Amino acid sequence: MRLGSGAGSVRARVRAALHGLPEALRSTLALAYLRELSLDEVAQIEGCSVGTIKSRIFRGKQQLRAALLRNEE
């Protein structure tokens, strides 16, 4: 992803890629990165274990990266 292509463009691409993720991954990433909550807080809100949250973050970032690279081509 080229950052020089305009911050608004990058933001729009990330937002679109986020909306393409499954709800569980999208909400976990939003809580952890946009609301800056701890893993314990995210787990409590999502009603699952910290291990599940770590897994969702890992898979969410993988899928987000793949979507952004796919859209870049």
N, C-alpha and C positions, 0 to 999 in steps of 0.2 A: 504494500500500500504506500503510495506516495503522499507524504505530508504536504508537499508543496502545491498540491492540486487544490488547496483551499480547505480551511478548517470546517466550513459548513458542509462541503461535499463529503468529507471524511465522517463527520458526525452523522450525516444522513445515511451513509453506507453502513455504519456500525448499527444505527437504530434499525434499519431494515433487516440486517442480518440477525439482530437480537429478536426481532418479532418473528423470525422464521424458526427459532428454537422451540422445542417443547416447553410447555408452561413450567414444569418443575425445574428445568435448567435455567430458564429465563428469570424466574422469580428468585432463585438462589443467587444467581449472578447479580441481580439488581440489589438484593439485600446486602450482599457481601461487598460489592464494589461501589454501587451508587449511593447506598445509605451508610456504607462504611461500618456495618455491624460486625461483631466478632463471630467466629464460627459457632460458639455456644449460643449466642443470641439468635443467629439464623436457624440453628437446629431447633431451638425452642419455638420459634415462630412457625417453622415448617412442620413441626411435630415429628421429627426423626432424629437419628443419632448424628453426632459430629462426623463420624466416618462416612455416613451417607452424604452429608453436606460436602465433604472433601471430594468425594467421588463425583457428585453433581458439578462442582466447580471445575474439576479436571475435564469431565466430558463436555461441559458447556463451553469451556475455552477452546477445546479441540474443534467442536462443531462450529463455533463462531469464527475461528481462524480459517477453517476449510471454506466456509461460506464467503468470507471476505476475499480469499484467494481466488475462488471460483468466479466471483463477480468482477475481479480485477482483470481477468483475461478478455 
